[in-house]
Amino acid sequence: MQDNEQDGYYDSAENIIKELRTTFRDEAYELLAELESGLLELEKTPDDKEQIGRVFRAMHTIKGSGGACEFHDISAFTHELESVFDKVRSGKVPVTKEIINLTLQARDQIKDMFNAYYLGGFADSAKTAEVIASFRELVPQAAVQPKPAAAPESAVPVSEKPRSVTYRIRFKPSADIFVRGTDPVSLLNELRGLGPCKVVAQTEAIPFLENYDPQENYTYWDVILTTSRGMNAIQDVFIFVRDTAEVKIEAIDEEGFLEDDKSYKKLGEILLERGDLAPEDLQKALKSKKRIGEVLIDNSIVPQAKIESALAEQQHVREQREQRQMAGSAVSSIRVATNKLDILVDLVGELVTVQARLSQTALNTNIPALVSIAEEVERLTSSLRDTTMNIRMLPIGTTFSKFKRLVRDLSSELGKEIELTTDGAETELDKTVIERLGDPLVHIIRNSIDHGIEHPAERMAAGKPKKGTIHLSAIHSGAHVLIRVQDDGSGLDAAAIRAKAVEKGLIPADAELTEQDVWQLIVAPGFSTAKQVTGVSGRGVGMDVVKRAIDALRGTLEISSKQGAGTTITLRLPLTLAIIDGFLTQIGGEDFIFPLSLVDECVELTSDNAFYKGGRHLIDVRGHIVPFIRLREQFAINGDAPHIEQIVIVRVEGRRVGFVVDHVIGGHQTVIKNLGSFYKDVEGISGATILGDGTVALILDVPNLVKTVEVEEAQIQ
């Protein structure tokens, strides 16, 4: 081979490996999450064979696929772990806390090794050697030297999963198999462990009782087996009897071939292939008007057991084909890069804007044909928008599962016993919201662990269970998802919070505050009632960061607490950040949009129901006093206000606040556009959208507006 040909060969091989690694990326991190989740569940139920198998499968896949992608260090390291859990799986090594701790450390090291390639991180090779040494010390008999650089034979390229193949097996053991100390039933059970199978015993050679020798075997078996483990796995079952038994293995059906055909070979064809029927006998049987099976049995051409075996083969193959068709139609999916989804959402947003312009033009021209077309386009656009939004929706359970490890490790570090329970893991939320939700939830849960849940002795002295509980739940509520973090700890101390707020100058000493007002003080920057810094958290430390993050997601944060009973923090988040239902209003000829999910109602502003007191504008709405903000003044909009103004009343953090506008237009499908870096710091505005007539409407940041006005009022006072 010439040098340039060699270079081309190696370049091609490198490209293939690079593509394999890129394809494997998402799967690698999913397998690590699966491994961690399985280990945490196994810690609760150490004897659970299903969880042991789950952990072993995750390790085996990481090892095999990692080897195929030439992550040889990862494959070799995981091979060590797999060796230990092979002993665990066989019952030779018990599941202990030490093994769980070590395996979790190993899982973290594997993640660092993947990060070193995918994210440019650093993986300490000394840590790898340290973990392996710890495993060998803990389970010395399980230590196995890692394989050299070559990928394990069992590795399967990540781009191609092993196919299921159906095999026809005839197992005919020798007559003295019992004398040799082998139980054929145990071999059949091993076959059953490889996948779905049917076993039919052939008993025509069993003699009458007077000639029967109990030490001899007179039976042989036909087996129909479907497995993805391959021919070698089947041959391994018979490895100790292959010299004394007749074993015939044939592949008769394979996944991916004739998948559109649920039928299978006819009975006569199967018997011919097996050698149980001669061609001339088949021709004679076909001339009869009876069913072929009946003819063969009635004329003693083929024993009934062999007919039953062939029929079992027919049924098994048909069932497997049907199952593959159903599974293919139910879970067929492809991986799509998130940037492609983002582009799709942007294009749908542009389409929604164009559709609004088309509808506006159709109404203005009043041409029936154009109006009809506009209505049809609106219907199709609405359907496309909903479908596209659903594509971006992910179950929040993937985020929930990450916190089990956090609670386990941190509670152990602090000497506490805490259990994390979850509910509503199947609740779906926009992927962008989920990605930005992780850090705020970490802050909240760390605070609950460190300063919410008491130590076991304190809990028992207070008459509580020794083990504390943090409950994480999610539930749909209209256009929002409510995420609650609830602990059964000591709760918030209202008096201590108030005293600290006075000390920091956040409120005057004589301020009249509701309980909810007191709780909201803990989200002030740097606010903490902790008596000492723990290095983990303080009730309130970091809560201002949480509040800012939730505000950035156009969500709200609500706190409720009862001293001695625990604290609940509720995050109300929008389902999506791309397209929302808006409420269109006008002020001085300018258009402004409220998020419709925050709007409670609209009322007219008149001199009869409005008044000014304590530096605030107030209005009486059916006996309830509601403060309101004049947006014309807030945004310094020139011009005269109309004789009758409107108040849009919204609900923010459990409170009702009104905003005065000139006119209320109504609901509007709002495609959110960023304002750009030049306008990103404008107070009270979160984005913009384009209306049907081509004009721009600003989207109001309602929580931020309320906060800004409250700060201004406090400075005046």
N, C-alpha and C positions, 0 to 999 in steps of 0.2 A: 504493500500500500504506500503510495506516495505521501510526502509530508502534507501537501495541501488537502489530500483526501482524508488523512488522519485528523487534521485540524477541523475539517468540516464535520467529521464523525463526532469528535469530542464536543464541538459547539452544539451539535444537534442533541447529544445526550444531556448536556448541561441545560439546554432549553426545556427538555422534557421534564427534568427533575424540578426546574424552577416552576414550571406550570403545575406539576403535581403538588408542590409545596403551597402554591397560591390557592389551589383548589382545596387543599387540606386545612387551610387556616381556620375557617369557621368551625369545621368539624373538630379540630384539635381542642379549641376552647370549650366547645359543647361537651366533649368527652371529659375534660377536666372538671367541669361543673357537675356532670353526672357522677364522676368518681367521688367528688367531695360530698354530694348529696347522699350517695350510697353509704359512705363511711359514717356520716352523722346518723343515718337511720340504723346502721348496724350497731353503733354504740349503744343505742336504746334497746335493741333486741339482738344480743350477740349470737344467739342460736338460730337466727333466721336464715335458712339456706338460700332463700330467694335473694336476700340482700347480699349474701356472700357471693352468689353467682353474678349479681349485678356489678359488684366491685371488680370481680375477676374479669368479666367481659369487657369492662371499660379499660382495664389495664391491658388486656390482650389486644384490643383494637388499637390502642395507642402504640403498643410495641410493634404490631404488624404493619400498620399504616405508616408509622414513623420510620420503620426500616425501609419501606417501599419508597419513601420520600428522601431516603439517605440521611435521616436524622439519626445517625448511628449511635451517638452518645445517649440520646433519649431512649432509643430502642434497647440498648444494653442495660441502661439504668432500670427501665421498666421491667426488663426480663428478671432482674433481681427481685423486684416486688412481686411479680407474678409467681416466682418460685415459692415465696413465703405463702402467698394466698392459695397456691395449689395445695400446700400442706393444710391450710385452714379449711379449704373446701373438702378435703378428704377426711377431716376430723382428727388429724394428727397434731394440730396446734390449735389451742383455744383462742377465741377472740378476747383480747384483754385491752385495757385502757392504754397500755404502753404500745401495743401494736397499732391501735387507732391513731395515737399521737404521732408515732413515727411515720405512718402511712400518709397522714395529712401533711407532715413536713416534706415527705417525698413528693407529694402532689404539688406543693408550693414550689419545690425545686424544679420539677418538670415544667411548671408554668414559666418560671424564670428562664429556663432553657429555650422554650418557645419564644418568649419575649425577646431574648437575645437576637433571634433571627428576624422575627416579624416586626418588632418595635424598636430595635436597636438598643435593647437593655443589656444587663450584665448578669451572667450566671456564674456563681463562684464554684469552680470545679472542686475546691476543697470541701465544700458543703456536700457535694454529691458523694465523695469518698467517705465523709463522716456519717452520712445517713446509711450507706451500704454497710459500713463497719458496725453501726448500731444494730442493724437488722441481723447481721451475722452473729453478733454477740447475744442478741435476744433469742434468735432461732438458728443456732449453728448448723443444725442438720439440714436447714433449708437453703443454705448458701450454695449457689451454683455460679461457677465462673461464667461471666458474660461471654456471649459469642463474639468473635472478631468482627471486623468491619463489615463483612457481608450481611445483607439483610436476612432476617429469619425466613426459613422456607415457607412458614405459614403466612408470611406477609402478603397482603392482597393490595394491589394498587388502589389508592383511595378513589380513583375516578371510576372504578368498576367493582361493584359488589359481587361476591361469589353467587353463582346461579344455583338454584335448586334443581336437582336431577332426581328422577325417579328410577330406581333400580329394581330388577327382578332377580331374586336370590334363591337358589335351591341349595339347601344345606342338608347333606346326606352323610351323617356321621357313621363311623364304623360300628359294628355290632358290639365291640368290646369297649366302647367309650366310657361306660360306667366303671369298668374294672381299672381303666387308666386314671380314674379320679376326676373326670371332667363332667360337669353338669351342663347339658346342652341348653337347659332353660335359662341359665345365667347368661349364656351367649346371646340368646334371643332377646333377653332384657337389655343387654348392651346395645343391640341394634335399635331397640325401641328408644333408647336414649339419644340416638342420632337424629331422630325426626319422626314424623307421622308414618306409621307402617301398619300393615295387615299381615297376620301370620295364619297360615292354614296348614294343619298337620295332615300328612299322608300316612294312612294307617292300614293300607291293604295288605301289607306284609305281616301283620300281627297274626300268629297262629292260634289254633284253638287252645283252650286252657291246658289240655293234657300234654301238649307239646311246647308250652310256654316256659321259657327260662328267664326268671326275674333279673338275672345278671346281664342279660343281653338287651340290646336296643334293636327294636324292629321298626322305628318310626323315622321319617325324615320330614322336612318342613319346606314349604314355599313361603317366601317373604317378599312383600312389595313395600319398598322403603323410599321415602322422599327426604333427601337431605342436601345441604349445601356444603357438607364437610368433605366430599370427594370420595373417589374409589379407595384411596389409601386408608381412610378412616374405617371403611367397611372391612378391608382386608386385615387390618390390625385386630379386629374382633376375633378373627379365626386364626391368629398367628400361631397359637399353641396346638391347633388341631389340623393344620393344613396338610400334614403328612399322613394323617390317618382318616381324613374325611374328604368327601367329594363336595367342593364348594364352587358353584357356578354363579358368577355375577355379571349381569347385563344391564346396560343403560337403555331404558325403553322410552323415556320422555324427559324433555329438558325445558326449563323456563325460557321463554322468549321465542320458542318455536311452536307454530300452529296455535298461538294464544287465542285466536279468534274462533277456534274450533273446539267446542267442549266435548265432542264425541271422541271415540277411540276405536281401536281395532275390534273386529268382530270376534266372536268366541272361537270360531274355527281357526282364524289366523293366529290367535294366541296359542292354541293347542299345538298347531303346526310348528310355531317358533320354538316351543318348549320341547318338542320331540315326543309329546304325549299322544300324537295322532298322526297316522300315515296319510299321505295325500289321497290314495285310492279310497280309504275309508271315509275321508271327508267328502269326496265326490258322491259316494253312495248315499251318505247321510243327507246331502243337499237335495237329492231327488225326492226325498220324503216330504210330505205336506206338514209334518210335525215340526216343532222347534228342534234345532240341531242338538241342543243339550239333551232333550228327552230321547231322541233317537239313539244317541251315543250311549246313554245309560241303559235304556231298554234292551239294546242289543249287546250290552256288556263290552262295548268297544273301548270305552274310557271309564275308569272308576269315578264314582260320584264325587269323591274328595278332590280329584283333579279338575272336574267341571267347576266345583265351588271355588277352587283356587283361581281359575281363569276368570270367573265372574267377579271375584274379589279384586283382581287386577283391573278389570274394566271399571268397576265402581271407584276404586282409589284414584286412578288417573283422572277420571271425570271430575271427581271432587276437588282434586288439586288444581285442575285447570280453572274450574269455577271460582275457587278461592283466589287464585292469582288475578283473575279478571276483576273480581269485586274489589280486591285490595288495590289493584292498579287504578281503578276508577275512583276509589275513595281517597287515596293518599298521594296520588301522583303530584309531584311538585318539582320546582326548580329553584335554585338559588339565584337571586338577583341582587346585584350591587346596590347599596342604599342610594348612591348618587344618581343611579338611573331612576329610582323611585322618586327622588326629589325633583328631578327634571320633569317626570310625568305629572307630579302634583303642580308644578309651576305652569305647565302647559294647560292643565285642566283649569287652573285659576285664570289664565288668559282667556280660555274659552268661555268661562262663566262671565267674564267682563264683556266679551264681544257679544255673547247671547243677550246680556242686559241691554246693550246698545241696539241690537236688532229688535228686541221687544219694544223699546222706546220709539224707534223709528217706525215700526209697524203701527203703533197706536197713533202716532202723529199723522201718518199718511192716511190712515183709515181705509187701506185697501184690503178687502176681505181675504184674498188669496195670500197676501203677505202676512196678515195677522195669523192665518192658519199655519203657515210655515214657521212663523216665530214661536207659536205655541208648541209645535212639534219639536223644534230645536230646543226649546226650554225643557221639555219633558226628557229628551234624550240627554241633554247636558246635566240635568239633575241626577239622572240614573248613573251617568258616567262619573260624576263627582262623588256620589255615595260609594260606588264600587272602588274608586281609586283611594278614597279615605279608608275603606275597609282593608285594602291591601297593606296599608301602613300600620294597621292595628296589631298589637302583640299582647299576649296574656301577661299580666303583671307578675305572675308567679315566678318568672325567670329572675326578677329582681328580688322577690321575697326570699327565694331559696338562698341567696347570697348572705342574708343576715343570720342564718342559723349558725354559720361558722363564727361570725362576729360575736354573737351572744355566748356561744360555747367558750371561746377563748378568753373573752374579756371577763366573764363571770368567774371563770377558773382563776384568772390572774388576781381578781379582787377578793377571792375567797367566798364567793356567793353561789347559791344554787338557784339558777334561773332557767325557766323553760320558755322557749318561743313557740307560740301557737299562731297559726295563720288561717285565714278564711277569705274566700273570694279570689283565690289565685288565678282562676280562669277569667277574671274581669279584664277586658281588653282596653288598651289605651294607645294613643299615638306613639310610635317608636321614639320620636324626638322628645316627647314628654317623659317617657320611661328613662331614656338616656340621661336626662338632666335631673331626674328625681333621686338618683342614688345617693349623692352627697347629703342633701337635706335629711333624708331618712337615717343615714348613718349618724348625723349629729343628734337627732332626736333619740335614737335607740341607745347611743352611748350615754347620753344624759340619764335616760331611764335606768340603765344598768348601774351607773356610778352613784347617782344621788337620788334615784327614785326608789329602787328596790333596796330594802334593808338587808343586813347580814342575818344569817339563819337564827342566831341567838336572839337578836332584836325582834324578829318576826314571831318567834315562838313565845317570847315574853308578852307580845301584844296580842296573843291568841290567834295568830295567823299561821297558815301552813309554812313549814320550813322552807319549801321551794317557792320562789316568787315566779310570777307569770307576766310575760309581755305578750300582748295579743295584737297582731298585725292583720288588718282586714281591709278589703276593698269592695266597693259596691257602686253600681251605676245610680246616678240621680239626675235624670233628664239629660242635659248636654254636658254634665259633669261626672267625674268619678270622685267619690269620697274615700279617702285613705285615712284610716284611724290607727294610731299607735296608743294602746291602752295598757297601763301597768297597774299592778295592785300594791304599789309601794306606799311611801309615807305621805305622798301628796305635797302640794305647794303650801307654804306658810304665808298667808296673806299679810299678816302683821310684819313679818320679816321683809317681805317684798316692798311693802309700803315704806318702812323705815329706811331701807337701802335707797329707794327712789328719792326720798326727801334728802338723805345725806348727799346724794349725787346731784341734787338740784334739778331733778327731772320734774318734780311736782312741788307745789307749796305745801307746808305742813298742815294747813287747814283745808286742803282740797277734798271735795266730795266726790268719791269714786265708787262706781258700781263694782261688783265682784269681777265682771268681765274686763272692766277698765284696769283693775289691779293685775289680772293675768297678762294683759297685753303689755304691761311694763317690762316683762322679762325679755321681750324681743328688742329692747333698746340696746344700742351698741355697747358692748363691754359690761352689760348688767349681769351681776351674779350675787347670790346670797351665800355661796359656798364659804365656809370658814377657813378652808385651806385649799391650796391648789394640789390636785391629785395627779396631774399629768395625763388624765383621761378626759375629764369633762367637769363641768359644774352646772347645776341646774340654771340655765340661762346663758352660759358661755357658749357662744356659737349660734345662739338662737336668732341673733340679728342677721347672721349669714343665711340661716334657714328662711327667715322672712323675706330677705331680698331675693333669694332663689325662687321662692314660691310666687312672689310678685312678678318676677321676670317671666314666669309661666302663665301669667294672667290668672293666678289662682289666689285663694285666700287661706289664712291659717286661723283656726279657732282653738282656744284652750279652755278646758274645764277641769276642775280639780276639787277634791274633798280631802282635807287633811286627815291622814291616817288610813285613807281608803284607796288613794291612787290618783293618777292624772291621765287625762285623755287629750291627745292633740289630733285635731281633724284637719286634713288638707283637702280643700275643694279645688279640683283641677279640671280644666277644660279637656274634652275628649281629644281635640286636635288643635294645632296652632296654625294651620294653613288657611282654612276657610271656616268662618263662623257665621252664625245667625246674628245679624246686627239690628239696631233700632235707630233709624235715620231721623235726625232733627236738623233744624236750621237756626242760626243766630246771625242777624245782620247780613243775610244773603250768603253766609258761609255754611257749609255742610259739616255736621259732626255725627259720629256714630257711637252709640253705647253698645257694649256686648249685651245682647238680648237676654242672656242667662242671668244677668245681674238685675234686670229691670223688674220691679214689683208692680208698679202702676203709674198712671199719669193723672194729674189733677190740674185744674186751672188755678192760677195765682191771682187772688183779688185782695183788695184792702180789708175786706171783712174777715178773712181767715189768716192773714199774715201779720206778724208783729216782730219787733226788735227788742231783745232783752239780753243782758249780760254779754254784750259784744257779739251776739249771734242773731242771724235771721232765722225765725221760727215760723212754722205754719201748723195750724190745727187741722188734722186729717181725721175726721170722725172720732174726735175725742182724744186722739193721740198726737203729742207734740213731736214734730219732725224738723230738725235743722235743715236749712237749705243753703246752697251756694249759687250766687249769680255768675254764670259763666261769661256773660257779656263783660262784667267788671274784671273777672279773673283773667280773661284773655285780652283785655283792653280793646274791645271791638267798638268802633265808632258808630254813630247813628242812633236814631231814636228807637226805643223798644216799642212793640205794638201795644195797643190799649189793654189787651188781655194776653198775658203770658202763660206759658205752660211749665209745670214742674214735673220732671221725670224723677220718680222716687226709686232708688236702687237699694239693694241690701248688701252691705259691706261688713264683713267680720261680725255678723249677727246684728248689726245696727242698720236702721233705715235713715238714708240721707237723700235730700232732694237737690236737683240741679235745674236751675231756671233756664229755659230756652224760649226762642220766639215762636217756633212752630214745630209740631210733631208731624212727621211725614209717614212713618210706619216701618214695618219690617223690611230688611234688605239683606240679600245673600252677599256676605262680605268676604272678598278675597284680600287677605292681609298682605300689604307691601311694606317693606322696610323704608324708613325715611332717608337712609344713607348716613354716613359718618358725620356729616356737617350738622344734621339736626337730631342726632341720636340722644342728646342730653336735654332736649326740650321737656320741661316738666309737664306732666299731665297728658302727654300724647304718646301712644304706644306704636302707632303705625298709620297707614293710610290705605285707601282703596279708591278705585275708579268707578264712578257711577255710569249709568246707562247713557247719559248725554255727554260723557267724556270728561266731566269735571272731577276734581279730586275732593274726597271727603276724608277728614281726619278722624282716626279712631281714638276715643278717649281712654286714658289709663285711669279708671275710676278710683281704685284704692290709693294710687299715688296722689291724685287730686285731693282726696279727702285728707290725707296725711299732710300735704302741703298747706292747706287752709288751716288745719288745726295748729300747725307750727306758727303760722302767721298770727292767728288769734292769741296764742300763748304769749308771743312777743309783745303784742299790743297791751295785754293785761299786765 
